[in-house]
């Protein structure tokens, strides 16, 4: 028997059913809508009309910055971005437009299916981060609240957000210590807490965050050592710990990062030596260790695979010579070795031939290259001095020396340089003036071992007679 012909009304009925299902899926949860309205009530923005679309009941389709899960109708994404401050225009009296004030209502925690919460760069949103964010928003993957005036501490339970991949709290006024629970965020890839008022130590187990690719902790008040565990982060490409109060040595393990491309450690209180492994790292393109207390020589380990866009070792206590292997580097864009205690001649050739004198300024006795021709030789009087405090050979062959004898008594001597005593036998040289010397016999490279050489003067020094009375 033949089957009955389909009713002409069947396609219409099917379409209507599908429309109802889609409509139901897109419908906004009444509870979520109420939570969004409470969030809006805690914020104020008068010029851009960010909340002008937040009317009616269809928060999933018509409300600016709100997105919902199409299958559940629950709010999954709340993204309200202002305009970040332009570092050039803002100081010139042209601040970014768009200012929102108020605070983050704890009603946000009622959006318990939220996977992304972004309230960024509104400049005047203040108050603390609701602590319930860390306990109620278990689906949260992205938490970005930068560029506001948030205060208080990072919620202690932040480690409960096991799905979190991005945590950005930069450019706020957040204080207190970094919670130890942060090391439990196993999925975290991007951590940015730059430019806050955080204190205390960096959690020792931060290296447990195996997925971490960016760790930006600069411009805070963090203290203590750099955790050695950071060297075990095999995915870490950018590490910024600059402008803190960190102490101790740079861990050798940092140089083993296979994908590390930028390392900012400037403006801390770091001491010890530069690990050779850092300079040997083939992927590292930006290294800033400026304004610390790093000492010792610069490891002479550069190769034709070294490629530095920035190599800033300025304002430390580095001694020895400029590494000659640096001339082998494939590229060195910005090099700054100024304000150290380096000595000897600057190697010839690239990258040195395109650098200016500022790259080498205020060192003990560097010469050559952009600093000008090296003066070359001198003799000193006979004597048994352990400590050469002051020497001036400018314009003549006379010296003025104050020093310590074997009995450690202070003595002073004015004598001609004839006869000569090996000048490099002095254990410590503090000030040396060699300008306009007429009888060169020794190259300045012989001074490289004098770690305490504080100043080389290539012109006649004023008041040199004062050395006799010290």
matplotlib code that plots the C-alpha trace (Angstrom):
import matplotlib.pyplot as plt

x = [0.0, 1.3, 2.4, 0.4, 1.6, 3.2, 1.0, 1.8, 1.8, 4.7, 7.6, 6.0, 5.6, 9.2, 10.5, 8.4, 9.7, 13.3, 12.6, 11.3, 14.3, 16.8, 14.9, 14.9, 18.6, 19.3, 17.1, 18.9, 18.6, 16.6, 19.1, 22.0, 20.1, 19.6, 23.2, 24.3, 22.0, 23.5, 27.0, 25.9, 24.4, 27.9, 29.6, 29.3, 30.2, 28.8, 30.3, 30.5, 27.1, 28.6, 25.4, 22.9, 22.0, 21.4, 17.7, 15.0, 15.2, 17.5, 20.8, 22.4, 21.8, 21.5, 23.6, 27.0, 29.9, 27.7, 27.9, 26.0, 26.5, 24.1, 23.1, 22.4, 21.5, 23.9, 26.2, 29.7, 31.6, 31.5, 34.0, 34.0, 37.3, 38.1, 41.1, 44.6, 46.7, 49.0, 52.5, 53.3, 50.0, 49.0, 52.0, 51.3, 47.9, 45.9, 44.6, 42.7, 39.0, 36.5, 36.5, 34.4, 34.2, 32.6, 33.5, 33.2, 30.0, 30.1, 27.0, 29.5, 29.9, 26.3, 27.4, 28.7, 29.0, 31.3, 34.4, 35.8, 35.6, 37.3, 37.0, 40.0, 41.5, 38.7, 41.1, 38.8, 37.2, 38.3, 37.9, 38.9, 38.5, 35.5, 36.9, 34.0, 35.5, 38.1, 35.5, 32.3, 33.5, 34.9, 34.5, 36.6, 39.4, 40.3, 40.4, 41.6, 41.1, 44.1, 44.3, 42.0, 42.5, 41.8, 43.0, 43.2, 44.9, 44.8, 42.2, 44.0, 41.9, 42.9, 44.5, 41.0, 40.4, 41.8, 40.7, 42.3, 44.7, 45.0, 45.4, 46.0, 45.8, 48.4, 48.4, 46.3, 47.0, 46.9, 49.0, 50.0, 51.9, 51.4, 49.2, 51.1, 47.9, 48.8, 51.2, 48.2, 47.0, 48.1, 46.5, 47.9, 49.7, 49.8, 50.4, 50.6, 50.6, 52.9, 52.8, 51.1, 52.2, 52.8, 55.3, 57.0, 58.7, 57.9, 56.5, 59.3, 57.2, 56.1, 58.1, 55.3, 53.2, 54.3, 52.1, 53.3, 54.6, 54.6, 55.4, 55.3, 55.9, 57.8, 57.3, 56.2, 58.0, 58.8, 61.9, 64.0, 65.7, 64.7, 63.2, 65.4, 62.3, 61.7, 64.4, 62.3, 59.5, 60.1, 57.4, 58.4, 59.2, 59.0, 60.0, 59.9, 61.0, 62.3, 61.9, 61.5, 63.7, 65.0, 68.3, 70.8, 72.3, 70.7, 70.0, 72.1, 68.9, 67.4, 69.8, 68.5, 65.1, 64.7, 62.2, 63.1, 63.2, 63.2, 64.5, 64.1, 65.8, 66.8, 66.5, 66.7, 69.4, 70.7, 74.4, 76.7, 77.9, 76.3, 75.6, 77.4, 74.4, 72.3, 74.6, 74.9, 71.1, 70.5, 66.9, 67.4, 67.0, 66.4, 68.5, 68.3, 70.3, 70.8, 70.9, 71.9, 75.0, 76.2, 79.9, 82.7, 83.6, 81.2, 81.4, 83.3, 80.9, 79.2, 78.9, 77.7, 74.3, 74.0, 71.3, 70.5, 68.0, 68.8, 71.8, 71.8, 74.3, 74.7, 75.1, 76.5, 79.9, 81.3, 85.1, 87.5, 87.4, 84.7, 84.3, 86.0, 83.7, 80.9, 82.2, 81.1, 77.5, 75.1, 73.4, 73.5, 71.1, 71.3, 74.3, 74.8, 77.8, 78.1, 78.6, 80.6, 84.3, 85.4, 88.9, 91.0, 90.4, 87.0, 87.2, 87.1, 84.4, 80.7, 78.8, 81.2, 81.6, 77.9, 77.7, 78.3, 80.3, 77.2, 77.3, 80.6, 80.6, 81.6, 83.8, 87.2, 89.5, 87.9, 89.3, 89.2, 86.2, 83.9, 85.8, 88.8, 92.4, 94.0, 96.9, 99.6, 102.3, 103.8, 106.5, 106.3, 108.9, 110.8, 108.9, 107.2, 103.6, 100.7, 98.0, 98.3, 95.7, 96.4, 98.6, 98.8, 101.0, 99.2, 101.4, 104.7, 106.6, 106.1, 103.8, 102.1, 101.6, 100.1, 100.0, 100.6, 103.9, 104.3, 103.7, 100.4, 101.6, 100.3, 103.2, 103.4, 106.0, 106.7, 109.4, 110.3, 109.4, 112.9, 114.2, 110.6, 108.8, 106.3, 103.0, 100.9, 102.4, 100.1, 97.4, 94.7, 94.6, 92.0, 92.6, 94.9, 95.5, 97.4, 96.4, 99.0, 101.8, 104.8, 106.5, 104.0, 105.4, 102.5, 99.0, 96.0, 95.0, 97.5, 95.2, 92.3, 93.1, 92.8, 89.3, 89.2, 90.2, 87.7, 88.6, 91.0, 91.5, 92.8, 93.2, 95.3, 93.6, 92.8, 94.3, 96.6, 98.7, 96.0, 97.1, 100.2, 98.2, 95.8]
y = [0.0, 3.4, 5.7, 8.8, 12.0, 14.5, 17.2, 20.7, 22.1, 19.8, 22.1, 25.1, 23.3, 22.1, 25.6, 27.1, 24.5, 25.3, 29.0, 28.5, 26.4, 29.0, 31.8, 29.8, 29.2, 32.9, 34.0, 35.7, 34.2, 36.4, 35.9, 36.9, 39.9, 41.1, 40.5, 42.6, 45.4, 45.4, 45.6, 48.5, 50.3, 50.2, 51.9, 55.3, 56.3, 59.6, 60.2, 57.1, 55.6, 52.1, 51.1, 52.8, 49.4, 47.7, 47.9, 45.3, 41.7, 40.3, 40.8, 38.0, 39.7, 43.4, 44.4, 45.9, 43.8, 40.8, 37.4, 34.2, 30.5, 29.7, 26.4, 27.5, 31.2, 31.9, 34.9, 33.7, 36.8, 40.4, 42.6, 46.4, 48.0, 51.7, 53.3, 52.7, 55.8, 56.8, 57.1, 60.0, 61.9, 61.7, 63.7, 66.3, 66.9, 64.6, 61.8, 58.9, 59.4, 57.3, 57.3, 55.0, 55.3, 53.3, 49.8, 46.2, 44.9, 41.4, 40.8, 39.7, 36.5, 35.6, 35.1, 31.7, 30.5, 33.4, 32.4, 35.8, 39.0, 42.1, 45.6, 47.3, 50.8, 52.8, 54.7, 55.4, 52.1, 51.6, 49.5, 45.9, 42.8, 41.0, 37.9, 35.8, 36.0, 33.4, 31.1, 31.5, 31.8, 28.3, 28.5, 31.7, 31.5, 35.1, 37.8, 41.2, 44.3, 46.4, 50.2, 51.1, 52.2, 48.9, 48.6, 45.9, 42.6, 39.8, 37.4, 34.7, 32.0, 32.9, 29.5, 28.0, 29.2, 26.0, 27.0, 30.4, 31.0, 34.9, 37.0, 40.6, 43.1, 45.6, 49.3, 49.4, 50.2, 46.6, 45.9, 43.1, 39.9, 37.7, 34.8, 31.5, 29.9, 31.5, 28.7, 26.3, 27.9, 25.0, 26.4, 29.9, 31.2, 35.0, 36.7, 40.5, 42.3, 45.1, 48.5, 47.9, 48.2, 44.5, 43.6, 40.5, 37.8, 36.2, 32.7, 30.2, 27.7, 30.1, 27.7, 25.2, 27.0, 24.8, 26.5, 30.1, 32.0, 35.6, 36.6, 40.4, 41.5, 44.7, 48.1, 46.8, 46.6, 42.9, 41.8, 38.8, 36.5, 35.6, 32.1, 29.5, 27.6, 30.1, 28.4, 25.3, 27.1, 25.7, 27.8, 31.1, 33.7, 37.0, 37.7, 41.2, 41.6, 45.2, 48.1, 46.1, 45.5, 42.1, 40.9, 38.1, 36.7, 35.9, 32.2, 30.2, 28.3, 31.4, 31.0, 27.5, 28.8, 27.4, 30.0, 33.0, 36.1, 39.0, 39.3, 42.6, 42.7, 46.4, 48.7, 46.1, 45.3, 42.2, 41.3, 38.5, 37.8, 37.5, 33.8, 32.9, 30.8, 34.0, 35.5, 32.1, 31.7, 31.8, 33.0, 35.8, 39.1, 41.6, 41.5, 44.4, 44.2, 47.9, 49.7, 46.8, 45.8, 43.1, 42.6, 40.7, 40.5, 40.2, 36.6, 36.4, 33.9, 35.6, 33.7, 34.3, 33.1, 35.9, 38.3, 41.2, 43.9, 45.3, 44.5, 46.9, 46.2, 49.8, 51.2, 48.1, 47.2, 45.3, 45.1, 43.7, 44.4, 44.6, 41.1, 40.7, 37.9, 40.5, 41.4, 37.9, 38.6, 38.4, 41.6, 44.0, 46.9, 48.8, 48.2, 50.1, 49.3, 52.8, 53.6, 50.5, 49.8, 48.5, 49.0, 48.5, 49.3, 48.9, 46.3, 47.4, 46.5, 45.8, 46.4, 48.9, 51.0, 52.1, 52.9, 56.4, 57.4, 57.2, 53.4, 53.3, 56.5, 56.7, 53.6, 53.3, 53.3, 52.4, 54.0, 53.6, 53.5, 56.4, 57.4, 58.4, 57.1, 55.2, 56.8, 54.2, 54.2, 55.4, 54.6, 55.2, 55.9, 53.3, 52.3, 49.6, 50.8, 48.4, 51.0, 53.6, 56.2, 58.9, 59.2, 62.0, 61.8, 64.6, 66.9, 65.9, 62.9, 63.7, 61.7, 62.4, 59.2, 58.6, 55.0, 52.4, 50.7, 47.2, 48.5, 50.1, 53.6, 56.4, 58.0, 60.6, 61.0, 63.4, 62.2, 61.9, 58.8, 58.1, 54.7, 53.3, 50.8, 48.4, 50.3, 47.2, 45.8, 48.1, 46.0, 48.7, 51.8, 54.4, 57.4, 57.6, 60.6, 60.1, 62.9, 64.3, 62.0, 62.3, 58.9, 56.0, 52.6, 50.5, 50.0, 50.7, 47.0, 46.3, 48.0, 45.7, 43.6, 46.6, 46.0, 49.0, 51.6, 54.3, 56.9, 57.4, 61.0, 61.8, 65.5, 67.3, 67.0, 70.0, 70.2, 67.2, 68.4, 67.5, 63.8, 64.7, 65.6, 62.7]
z = [0.0, -0.9, 1.8, 2.4, 0.7, 3.2, 4.4, 2.8, 6.3, 7.5, 6.3, 7.8, 11.1, 11.1, 10.3, 13.1, 15.6, 14.6, 15.0, 18.5, 19.4, 18.1, 19.8, 23.1, 22.7, 22.2, 25.0, 27.9, 31.3, 33.6, 36.4, 34.2, 33.0, 36.5, 37.3, 34.3, 35.4, 38.8, 37.3, 35.2, 38.2, 39.9, 36.9, 35.4, 31.8, 30.5, 27.0, 24.9, 25.6, 26.4, 28.2, 25.9, 24.3, 27.6, 27.5, 26.9, 27.7, 24.9, 26.6, 24.5, 21.1, 21.6, 24.6, 23.8, 25.1, 26.1, 24.5, 25.5, 25.0, 22.1, 23.7, 27.2, 26.8, 29.7, 29.6, 28.6, 27.8, 29.2, 27.3, 27.9, 26.7, 27.0, 25.3, 26.6, 27.5, 24.6, 26.2, 23.8, 23.7, 27.4, 28.8, 26.1, 27.5, 25.3, 27.5, 26.0, 25.6, 27.4, 31.2, 33.4, 37.1, 39.8, 41.0, 40.1, 41.7, 43.2, 41.1, 38.5, 40.5, 39.7, 36.1, 37.0, 33.4, 32.5, 30.6, 29.8, 31.9, 30.4, 31.9, 30.5, 30.3, 31.9, 34.1, 37.0, 38.0, 41.5, 44.6, 45.1, 42.8, 44.4, 46.2, 44.9, 41.4, 42.4, 44.0, 41.9, 38.3, 37.8, 34.0, 33.7, 31.2, 30.7, 33.4, 32.2, 34.4, 33.3, 33.1, 36.0, 39.6, 41.3, 44.9, 47.5, 46.9, 44.4, 45.7, 47.8, 46.1, 42.6, 42.2, 42.2, 38.6, 37.1, 33.6, 33.6, 30.7, 30.8, 34.0, 33.3, 36.2, 34.9, 35.5, 38.7, 42.4, 43.6, 46.7, 49.0, 48.0, 45.0, 46.4, 46.5, 45.1, 41.8, 41.2, 40.9, 37.7, 35.5, 32.3, 32.7, 29.6, 30.1, 33.4, 33.5, 36.8, 35.7, 37.3, 40.6, 44.2, 44.9, 47.6, 49.0, 47.1, 43.8, 44.6, 44.5, 42.6, 39.8, 37.6, 38.1, 35.6, 32.7, 30.1, 30.9, 27.9, 29.2, 32.8, 33.2, 36.8, 36.3, 38.1, 41.4, 44.8, 44.8, 46.7, 47.4, 44.8, 41.3, 41.6, 40.0, 39.0, 36.3, 34.3, 34.0, 32.0, 28.6, 26.9, 28.5, 25.8, 27.7, 31.3, 32.8, 36.4, 35.9, 38.3, 41.5, 44.5, 43.6, 45.1, 44.7, 41.6, 38.2, 38.2, 35.7, 34.8, 33.1, 30.2, 29.4, 28.3, 24.7, 23.5, 25.8, 23.5, 26.0, 29.5, 31.5, 34.8, 34.9, 37.9, 40.7, 43.2, 41.5, 42.2, 41.2, 37.6, 34.3, 33.5, 30.3, 29.3, 29.0, 26.3, 24.6, 24.3, 20.6, 20.8, 23.3, 21.4, 24.2, 27.4, 29.8, 33.1, 33.5, 36.9, 39.1, 41.0, 38.6, 38.7, 37.1, 33.4, 30.5, 29.3, 26.0, 24.5, 21.6, 18.3, 14.7, 16.0, 18.6, 17.6, 20.0, 19.2, 22.7, 24.9, 27.8, 30.6, 31.7, 35.2, 36.9, 38.3, 35.3, 35.0, 32.4, 28.7, 26.0, 24.7, 21.4, 20.4, 20.3, 16.9, 15.7, 16.5, 13.6, 14.8, 17.7, 17.4, 20.7, 22.9, 26.1, 28.3, 29.9, 33.6, 34.4, 35.2, 31.9, 30.6, 27.5, 23.8, 22.1, 19.4, 15.8, 13.2, 13.6, 15.7, 17.3, 14.1, 14.2, 17.9, 19.5, 22.5, 24.8, 24.5, 26.4, 28.5, 32.1, 32.3, 34.0, 31.1, 27.8, 24.7, 20.9, 18.7, 19.3, 22.4, 20.4, 20.1, 23.0, 24.8, 25.1, 27.6, 30.9, 33.6, 37.3, 40.0, 42.0, 45.0, 47.0, 46.8, 47.2, 46.5, 43.8, 44.7, 42.1, 39.1, 36.6, 33.5, 31.7, 29.6, 31.2, 32.5, 36.2, 38.5, 41.8, 43.9, 47.2, 48.5, 51.2, 51.9, 53.2, 56.7, 55.4, 56.3, 54.0, 52.0, 49.3, 46.5, 43.8, 41.4, 37.8, 35.9, 34.8, 35.9, 36.0, 38.0, 36.4, 36.8, 36.5, 39.8, 41.8, 43.3, 43.2, 41.0, 41.7, 39.5, 36.5, 34.3, 31.0, 28.8, 26.3, 27.4, 25.2, 25.8, 25.2, 26.1, 27.5, 26.0, 28.1, 27.8, 30.6, 33.0, 32.4, 35.5, 37.8, 39.0, 41.3, 38.7, 39.1, 36.6, 33.7, 32.8, 29.4, 30.2, 32.8, 36.2, 38.3, 41.8, 41.4, 44.3, 46.7, 46.4, 48.4, 51.5, 51.6]

ax = plt.figure().add_subplot(projection="3d")
ax.plot(x, y, z, "-o")
ax.set_aspect("equal")
plt.show()
